[in-house]
Amino acid sequence: MRLLRAWGLDQTRGQIFIGFIATMTLVLVVTVGSIYMLLAGVQKRNALQYTDEIAVQTSGRLKSLLNEINVLTLQLAMDERIQDRLADELQGQTATYAERMKIRGLMQEKTVYSETIQEMELYSLEGSVYPIVDKSIQERVGAQLVNKADESFNAGMLQWLARDPEDPDYLLAIRQIKLERLDYAKAGYLAVKVKRSLIDFIGTDDAKMKGSRMYLLDENNEVIASENGNEPLPQERAKQDRYITVNRAIEGSDWSLEIHLPKKTVMGDTLFIQYVLLGASLGSVVLFAFLSYYLSRFITSPIKKLAGVIQQGTEGGLKENAELYFNREVNLLNRKYNRMVQEINHLIKSVYEIEIVKSKSEITALHSQINPHFLFNTLDSIYWAHVAKGEKELSRYIVLLADLFRYSIMNDDGSGLVRLEQEVDQVRRYIDLMKLRWQERLTVEFQVDPATLSCRIPKLTIQPLVENAIVHGIEPLDGGGAIQISARREGLFLVVEIRDNGIGIGADKLGEIQARLQKETRRELPLNGRGIGLFNVHKLVQLQYGEESGITIVSKPGEGTTVSLRLAWREEGVL
């Protein structure tokens, strides 16, 4: 700490100075490093592309030579004289010396057309036909290669052995011969001895990069040939550290061509650029350090104190700063800050109070629209008049109507909330009154989970939805209809559904209603003459419970409509 203080790093000036230097250094490292990596990458890609082109050309030439050998040996295997000779051998007729000489002439005739084929040998299943030696094909090339040539998916195809076991200066390949006349039965083998000229092309490309290496590998990654004879492959670690490797498979064989590029040669052209960029970076850091030192002297410590006051405001409650500073600009900034704090605190208080008043006003206004004031004394007189006349059925409906109105205007605790059980009873009263007119044409089914009856919901939210279902869904039907009212708990929400089998709602009209439900929760609601209506219920619920609650509608023409009311769960006695 003493060292930091001695260098002034505990002061704003010193910290800004170090910050400037660190930032400049980071920017230079990122910029220069990006440029260097970009140039190195371009150089590497160019080298790889060039080497890949060499590999393509070289593998193409090798493929062409292998294809030539494949065609010539296939012609010889299908020659009628070879087929006849092997058919006789298969029947136990051993070839005479003269017949073997004819076979020799036939094979020499074919090798004349190839610059790479040194010699061809013919073997029956029992032994050699030519050359005249007492040796089987297994003894000549090894059982492994013969087994490979006999595999069903390789039968008749040319199979390569990297080196001739009898003469390592040559390559060796065999092909199984089948007899057409005997339903392609296996009859013998054709062995091909290939000159080293097949792989002499390795290392002949004058345009290859200095220090590069080429290797021709067999299926076991053993070296068949390289620029320096049979030079072995570098160790895996050495390859990764010193070389960039390009590998390309040779079509028509299990061989591959591998080219190693020395990283030092590939990246050599970028060294000069690296030195230039490094020198420019060091010079820039020194110059920037000199300028940053004098720039940091203009920034004084009062800024830090003022920043601390502002930081305290972000931790809970904005407070004015009464401290005076020697620096004029800092004092000006402090006065502006204090003024801002005053304005923000005033706005917070004003907006908070306005929102509370607005919410209470909207709720009160909505309830005032759904609280019709009727004269209960009049209804009571009518009731007793009907009782006196013996009209008990009509008197019962008058009681239902009185209870319906009494429920609408009652306000027990001033919260506007009732138990779901009370709201369901109100709906039952409404349904009974509606059946006075509809009789058997209206069927209503309740499926209310008893566990939901204690949940508190806004008063008169379900009855308007049932009224909508009857008036707009069932009434247009000649034969009447049915309504199902259900209530269940889903997690932290109460879901009430009113489902009818009425005429349904068209897609255009449904889209318009859903758009209004989304839009009219944020502005004044146009009220209609049918009570609070669908949109007013949606507004009331969202004022009480937030935008996660409200109404959703699903409907299809001719199939009915389902209105879902979703409210946050509130236990009885909890506001």
C-alpha positions in Angstrom: 0.0 0.0 0.0 2.9 2.4 0.8 4.4 1.8 -2.6 1.0 2.5 -4.3 0.6 5.6 -2.3 4.1 6.8 -3.1 3.3 6.4 -6.8 0.0 8.2 -6.3 -2.1 5.2 -7.3 -4.5 5.8 -4.3 -5.6 9.0 -6.0 -8.0 9.5 -8.8 -5.3 11.0 -11.0 -3.1 7.9 -10.6 -5.9 5.5 -11.1 -7.0 7.2 -14.3 -3.5 7.2 -15.5 -3.1 3.5 -14.9 -6.5 2.9 -16.4 -5.6 4.8 -19.6 -2.3 2.9 -19.9 -4.0 -0.5 -19.4 -6.8 0.4 -21.8 -4.4 1.5 -24.5 -2.2 -1.6 -24.0 -5.2 -3.8 -24.2 -6.5 -2.1 -27.4 -3.0 -2.4 -29.0 -2.7 -6.0 -28.0 -6.1 -6.9 -29.4 -5.6 -4.8 -32.6 -2.1 -5.8 -33.3 -2.8 -9.4 -32.4 -5.8 -9.5 -34.6 -3.8 -8.1 -37.6 -1.0 -10.5 -37.0 -3.3 -13.5 -36.7 -5.2 -12.5 -39.8 -2.0 -12.2 -41.8 -0.6 -15.4 -40.4 -3.9 -17.1 -41.2 -3.9 -15.9 -44.8 -0.3 -17.0 -45.2 -1.1 -20.4 -43.7 -4.2 -20.8 -45.9 -2.3 -19.9 -49.0 0.4 -22.5 -48.2 -2.2 -25.1 -47.4 -4.1 -24.4 -50.6 -0.9 -24.6 -52.6 0.1 -27.8 -51.0 -3.4 -29.2 -51.4 -3.2 -28.5 -55.1 0.1 -30.4 -55.3 -1.6 -33.3 -53.4 -4.6 -33.3 -55.7 -2.3 -33.4 -58.8 0.0 -36.0 -57.4 -2.9 -38.2 -56.2 -4.6 -37.8 -59.5 -1.5 -39.0 -61.4 -1.2 -42.0 -59.0 -4.9 -42.8 -59.5 -4.4 -42.7 -63.2 -1.5 -45.2 -63.0 -3.5 -47.5 -60.7 -6.5 -47.4 -63.0 -4.3 -48.3 -65.9 -2.9 -51.3 -64.0 -6.5 -52.2 -63.0 -7.8 -52.2 -66.6 -4.9 -54.2 -68.0 -5.1 -56.9 -65.3 -8.9 -57.1 -65.7 -8.5 -57.6 -69.5 -6.0 -60.4 -68.8 -8.2 -62.0 -66.2 -11.1 -62.1 -68.6 -9.0 -63.4 -71.6 -10.4 -66.7 -73.0 -7.0 -68.3 -72.9 -6.5 -67.6 -69.3 -10.1 -68.7 -68.5 -9.6 -72.0 -70.4 -6.2 -72.7 -68.7 -7.6 -72.1 -65.3 -10.7 -74.2 -66.1 -8.4 -77.1 -67.0 -6.4 -76.6 -63.9 -9.6 -76.6 -61.9 -10.5 -80.0 -63.4 -7.0 -81.4 -62.5 -5.3 -81.0 -65.9 -1.9 -79.6 -65.1 -0.4 -77.3 -67.8 2.5 -78.5 -70.0 5.6 -76.6 -70.5 4.4 -75.4 -73.9 1.1 -74.2 -72.5 2.9 -72.3 -69.8 5.1 -70.6 -72.4 1.9 -69.5 -74.2 0.6 -68.0 -71.0 4.0 -66.2 -70.5 3.8 -64.7 -73.9 0.2 -63.5 -73.3 1.1 -61.8 -70.1 4.2 -60.2 -71.6 2.1 -58.9 -74.4 -0.1 -57.1 -71.9 2.8 -55.6 -69.9 4.2 -54.0 -73.1 1.3 -51.5 -72.8 2.3 -50.3 -69.3 5.4 -48.5 -68.2 4.8 -49.5 -64.6 4.1 -53.2 -64.7 7.3 -55.2 -64.4 5.8 -58.7 -64.5 2.6 -60.7 -64.2 2.2 -64.1 -62.6 -0.7 -66.6 -62.9 -1.7 -69.0 -60.1 -4.3 -71.7 -60.0 -5.9 -72.7 -56.7 -3.3 -75.4 -56.4 -0.1 -73.7 -57.4 1.8 -71.6 -59.9 0.9 -71.7 -63.7 3.5 -69.1 -64.5 6.3 -68.7 -63.5 7.3 -72.3 -63.4 7.9 -72.6 -59.7 6.6 -74.9 -57.1 4.8 -72.3 -55.0 1.2 -71.5 -54.1 -0.3 -68.0 -54.2 -0.4 -68.0 -50.3 3.4 -68.7 -50.3 3.9 -66.0 -52.8 2.0 -63.0 -51.3 0.9 -64.2 -47.9 -2.4 -65.6 -46.6 -3.7 -62.2 -45.4 -3.7 -60.6 -48.9 -5.3 -63.8 -50.4 -8.0 -63.8 -47.8 -8.7 -60.1 -48.5 -9.0 -60.9 -52.2 -11.4 -63.7 -51.5 -13.8 -61.6 -49.4 -17.2 -61.3 -51.1 -17.1 -57.6 -51.5 -13.5 -57.6 -52.8 -13.8 -60.6 -55.1 -12.5 -59.8 -58.6 -11.0 -56.5 -57.4 -7.3 -55.6 -57.4 -5.8 -55.8 -53.9 -2.5 -54.1 -53.2 0.4 -55.2 -51.0 2.8 -52.3 -50.3 6.0 -54.2 -50.9 6.9 -57.4 -52.8 8.0 -59.8 -50.1 10.6 -61.3 -52.5 11.8 -58.0 -53.9 11.2 -54.8 -51.8 12.1 -52.6 -54.7 8.7 -53.5 -56.3 5.1 -53.3 -55.3 2.7 -56.3 -55.5 -1.0 -56.7 -56.2 -3.3 -59.6 -56.8 -6.7 -60.1 -58.4 -8.9 -63.1 -58.0 -10.0 -64.7 -61.3 -13.5 -66.1 -61.8 -14.6 -68.4 -64.6 -17.6 -67.2 -66.6 -18.5 -70.6 -68.0 -18.7 -72.1 -64.4 -21.0 -69.4 -63.0 -18.1 -67.2 -61.9 -16.5 -69.8 -59.7 -13.1 -68.9 -58.2 -10.3 -70.5 -60.3 -7.1 -68.7 -59.5 -5.2 -65.4 -59.0 -3.3 -63.0 -61.1 -0.3 -61.4 -59.4 1.1 -58.1 -60.6 4.6 -56.9 -59.9 4.8 -53.1 -60.3 8.0 -51.1 -60.9 9.2 -48.4 -58.6 8.3 -45.9 -61.3 4.8 -46.0 -59.9 5.9 -43.9 -56.9 9.0 -42.2 -58.3 6.9 -39.1 -58.8 7.2 -38.3 -55.1 9.6 -35.4 -54.6 9.7 -34.5 -58.3 7.6 -31.4 -58.0 10.0 -28.5 -58.2 7.4 -26.0 -56.9 7.0 -27.6 -53.5 7.8 -25.6 -50.4 11.3 -25.7 -49.0 11.7 -28.2 -46.1 8.4 -30.0 -46.9 8.1 -33.8 -46.9 5.9 -36.2 -48.9 5.0 -39.7 -47.8 3.0 -42.5 -49.5 1.3 -44.5 -46.8 -0.5 -47.9 -46.9 -3.8 -48.7 -45.0 -1.8 -49.2 -41.8 -0.1 -45.8 -42.1 3.2 -47.5 -42.9 5.5 -45.7 -45.4 5.5 -47.1 -48.9 7.7 -44.5 -50.3 9.0 -41.0 -49.4 11.3 -38.4 -51.0 14.3 -40.0 -49.1 13.6 -43.6 -49.9 11.9 -45.3 -46.9 12.3 -42.4 -44.5 10.0 -43.0 -41.5 7.2 -40.6 -40.5 8.1 -38.1 -37.8 6.7 -38.8 -34.3 3.2 -37.5 -33.6 4.5 -34.8 -31.2 7.1 -33.7 -33.7 4.5 -33.5 -36.4 2.3 -31.2 -34.3 5.2 -29.0 -33.2 7.1 -28.6 -36.5 4.8 -29.4 -39.3 1.4 -28.6 -40.8 0.0 -31.8 -42.2 -2.1 -32.3 -45.4 -3.5 -35.9 -46.1 -5.3 -37.1 -49.2 -6.6 -40.6 -49.9 -5.7 -42.2 -53.2 -8.8 -43.5 -54.9 -8.8 -47.1 -56.1 -6.5 -48.2 -53.2 -6.1 -48.1 -49.5 -3.2 -45.8 -49.8 -2.9 -42.1 -48.9 -0.6 -39.2 -49.7 0.6 -37.2 -46.7 2.5 -33.9 -47.1 4.2 -32.1 -44.2 4.8 -28.4 -44.3 7.4 -26.8 -41.9 5.7 -24.2 -39.8 8.8 -22.1 -39.7 8.7 -21.8 -43.5 5.0 -21.2 -43.6 5.1 -18.4 -41.1 8.5 -17.0 -42.1 7.0 -14.3 -44.3 5.0 -12.9 -41.3 8.1 -12.3 -39.0 8.9 -9.0 -40.5 5.4 -7.8 -40.1 5.4 -9.0 -36.5 8.5 -7.0 -35.7 7.0 -3.8 -37.3 3.7 -4.2 -35.4 5.5 -4.8 -32.1 7.7 -1.7 -32.5 4.8 0.5 -33.4 2.8 -0.8 -30.4 5.6 -0.1 -27.9 6.0 3.4 -29.3 2.3 4.1 -29.1 2.2 2.9 -25.4 5.0 5.2 -24.5 3.5 8.2 -26.2 0.1 7.6 -24.7 1.5 7.1 -21.2 3.2 10.5 -21.5 -0.1 12.2 -22.6 -2.2 10.3 -20.1 -0.1 11.5 -17.1 -0.7 15.1 -17.8 -4.4 14.6 -18.7 -5.0 12.8 -15.4 -3.8 15.9 -13.4 -6.9 17.9 -14.6 -9.2 15.5 -12.8 -9.5 16.2 -9.1 -10.6 14.2 -6.1 -14.0 16.0 -5.5 -15.4 14.0 -8.4 -14.9 10.8 -6.4 -16.7 12.2 -3.3 -19.6 13.4 -5.4 -19.8 9.9 -7.1 -20.0 8.4 -3.7 -23.0 10.5 -2.8 -24.7 9.5 -6.1 -23.9 5.8 -5.4 -25.6 6.0 -2.1 -28.8 7.2 -3.9 -28.8 4.0 -6.0 -28.8 1.9 -2.8 -32.2 3.2 -1.6 -33.7 6.6 -1.6 -32.2 9.7 -3.3 -30.8 12.3 -0.9 -29.5 15.8 -1.4 -25.8 16.5 -0.9 -25.2 19.6 1.3 -21.4 19.5 1.0 -19.5 22.4 -0.8 -16.4 21.8 -2.9 -13.6 24.1 -3.7 -13.8 23.2 -7.4 -16.4 25.4 -9.2 -17.3 22.8 -11.8 -17.9 20.1 -9.2 -20.1 22.5 -7.2 -22.1 23.3 -10.3 -22.5 19.5 -10.9 -23.5 19.0 -7.2 -26.2 21.7 -7.5 -27.6 20.1 -10.6 -27.6 16.8 -8.8 -29.5 18.2 -5.8 -32.1 19.8 -8.2 -32.5 16.5 -10.0 -33.0 14.7 -6.7 -35.8 17.1 -5.7 -37.5 16.7 -9.0 -37.3 12.9 -8.9 -38.6 12.6 -5.4 -41.5 15.0 -6.2 -42.4 13.0 -9.3 -42.2 9.7 -7.5 -44.6 11.0 -4.8 -47.0 12.5 -7.3 -47.1 9.5 -9.6 -47.6 7.1 -6.7 -50.5 9.1 -5.3 -52.1 9.6 -8.7 -51.9 5.9 -9.5 -53.5 5.0 -6.1 -56.4 7.4 -6.6 -56.8 6.3 -10.2 -57.0 2.6 -9.3 -59.5 3.2 -6.5 -61.6 5.4 -8.8 -61.7 2.9 -11.5 -62.7 0.1 -9.2 -65.3 2.2 -7.5 -66.7 3.3 -10.9 -66.9 -0.3 -12.1 -68.7 -1.4 -9.0 -71.1 1.5 -9.3 -72.1 0.3 -12.7 -73.0 -3.2 -11.4 -74.8 -2.1 -8.3 -78.5 -1.5 -9.3 -80.5 0.1 -6.5 -84.0 -1.4 -6.3 -86.6 -0.9 -3.7 -86.6 -4.0 -1.5 -89.7 -2.9 0.4 -91.6 -2.9 -2.9 -90.5 -6.4 -3.7 -91.4 -7.5 -0.2 -94.9 -6.1 -0.6 -95.3 -7.9 -3.9 -94.1 -11.1 -2.4 -96.6 -11.1 0.5 -99.4 -10.1 -2.0 -98.7 -13.2 -4.0 -98.5 -15.4 -0.9 -101.9 -14.1 0.2 -103.3 -15.1 -3.2 -101.7 -18.6 -3.0 -99.3 -18.0 -5.8 -96.3 -19.7 -4.1 -94.3 -20.3 -7.3 -94.4 -16.7 -8.4 -93.6 -15.6 -4.8 -90.5 -17.8 -4.9 -89.2 -16.1 -8.0 -89.8 -12.7 -6.3 -87.6 -13.9 -3.4 -84.9 -15.0 -5.8 -85.1 -11.6 -7.5 -84.8 -9.8 -4.2 -81.8 -11.9 -3.2 -80.3 -11.3 -6.6 -80.5 -7.5 -6.1 -79.4 -7.7 -2.4 -76.3 -9.5 -3.4 -75.5 -6.9 -6.0 -75.5 -4.0 -3.6 -74.1 -5.6 -0.5 -70.6 -4.5 0.5 -69.6 -6.3 3.7 -65.9 -5.4 4.1 -65.5 -2.8 1.4 -63.0 -4.8 -0.5 -65.3 -5.9 -3.3 -64.3 -9.5 -2.9 -66.5 -12.5 -2.1 -66.1 -16.2 -1.7 -66.5 -18.2 -4.9 -69.3 -20.1 -3.1 -71.3 -16.8 -2.8 -70.7 -16.0 -6.5 -71.8 -19.5 -7.5 -75.0 -19.1 -5.4 -75.7 -15.8 -7.2 -75.3 -17.6 -10.5 -77.7 -20.3 -9.4 -80.3 -17.6 -8.5 -79.8 -16.0 -11.9 -80.3 -19.3 -13.7 -83.5 -20.1 -11.7 -84.9 -16.7 -12.8 -83.9 -17.3 -16.4 -85.6 -20.7 -16.4 -88.9 -18.9 -15.6 -88.8 -17.9 -19.3 -86.7 -20.6 -20.9 -88.2 -23.6 -19.0 -86.7 -26.9 -20.3 -84.9 -25.2 -23.3 -82.1 -24.2 -21.0 -79.8 -26.8 -19.2 -77.1 -25.7 -16.8 -74.5 -28.0 -15.2 -72.1 -27.0 -12.4 -68.7 -28.7 -12.0 -67.1 -26.7 -9.2 -64.3 -28.3 -7.2 -65.3 -28.0 -3.5 -61.7 -27.0 -2.6 -62.1 -23.8 -4.6 -65.3 -22.5 -2.8 -63.2 -20.5 -0.2 -61.2 -18.6 -2.8 -62.0 -14.9 -2.9 -62.9 -13.3 -6.2 -64.3 -9.9 -7.3 -68.1 -9.8 -6.9 -70.3 -10.2 -10.0 -67.6 -11.6 -12.3 -69.2 -14.9 -13.2 -72.9 -13.9 -13.6 -72.2 -11.5 -16.6 -70.3 -14.3 -18.4 -73.2 -16.7 -17.9 -75.6 -14.0 -19.1 -73.4 -13.5 -22.3 -73.5 -17.2 -22.9 -77.3 -17.3 -22.7 -78.1 -14.1 -24.6 -75.5 -14.3 -27.4 -74.9 -18.1 -27.6 -78.1 -20.0 -26.6 -80.9 -17.5 -27.3 -80.5 -17.5 -31.2 -81.0 -21.4 -31.2 -84.6 -22.5 -31.7 -84.3 -25.6 -29.5 -82.4 -23.9 -26.7 -79.0 -25.2 -25.4 -76.8 -26.2 -22.5 -74.2 -24.4 -20.4 -71.5 -25.9 -18.3 -69.9 -23.9 -15.4 -66.7 -25.3 -13.9 -64.1 -24.1 -11.4 -60.7 -25.6 -10.6 -57.3 -24.6 -9.2 -54.2 -24.5 -11.4 -51.1 -23.8 -9.3 -51.4 -20.2 -8.0 -54.5 -19.5 -10.1 -58.2 -20.1 -10.0 -59.7 -21.0 -13.4 -63.4 -20.6 -14.0 -64.8 -21.8 -17.4 -68.3 -21.1 -18.9 -68.8 -23.4 -21.8 -71.9 -23.3 -24.1 -73.1 -25.2 -27.1 -74.5 -22.2 -28.8 -74.0 -20.6 -32.2 -70.3 -19.7 -31.6 -68.4 -16.7 -32.8 -66.9 -16.1 -36.3 -63.2 -15.8 -36.7 -63.3 -12.1 -37.6 -65.5 -11.2 -34.7 -63.5 -13.4 -32.3 -60.3 -11.6 -33.4 -61.9 -8.2 -32.8 -63.0 -9.2 -29.3 -59.6 -10.6 -28.4 -58.0 -7.4 -29.7 -60.3 -5.3 -27.5 -59.5 -7.5 -24.5 -55.8 -6.8 -25.0 -56.2 -3.1 -25.7 -59.0 -1.9 -23.4 -57.2 -2.9 -20.3 -55.0 0.1 -20.6 -57.6 2.9 -21.3 -61.2 3.9 -20.6 -63.8 1.2 -21.2 -66.9 2.0 -23.4 -69.7 0.7 -21.2 -72.9 -0.8 -22.7 -76.4 -1.2 -21.4 -76.1 -4.8 -20.3 -74.3 -4.5 -17.0 -70.6 -4.7 -16.7 -70.3 -6.9 -19.8 -67.4 -9.1 -20.9 -64.8 -6.3 -21.3 -65.7 -4.7 -17.9 -65.2 -8.0 -16.1 -61.8 -8.3 -17.8 -60.9 -4.8 -16.7 -62.0 -5.3 -13.2 -60.0 -8.5 -12.8 -56.9 -7.0 -14.2 -57.2 -4.0 -11.9 -57.4 -6.3 -8.9 -55.0 -9.1 -9.9 -52.6 -7.7 -12.6 -52.2 -8.5 -16.3 -51.5 -12.2 -15.7 -55.2 -12.6 -14.8 -58.2 -11.9 -17.1 -60.5 -13.5 -19.7 -59.6 -15.7 -22.7 -62.1 -16.9 -25.3 -62.1 -20.0 -27.6 -65.0 -20.4 -30.1 -65.9 -21.9 -33.4 -69.1 -21.2 -35.4 -71.7 -23.8 -34.8 -69.7 -25.6 -32.0 -70.2 -23.2 -29.1 -68.0 -20.9 -27.0 -65.7 -21.3 -24.0 -64.9 -18.3 -21.9 -62.1 -18.9 -19.3 -61.7 -16.5 -16.3 -58.2 -16.7 -14.7 -57.6 -15.1 -11.3 -54.7 -15.2 -8.8 -55.6 -17.5 -5.9 -56.6 -15.7 -2.7 -57.6 -17.6 0.4 -60.6 -16.5 2.4 -59.7 -13.6 4.8 -56.6 -12.6 2.7 -56.9 -9.3 0.8 
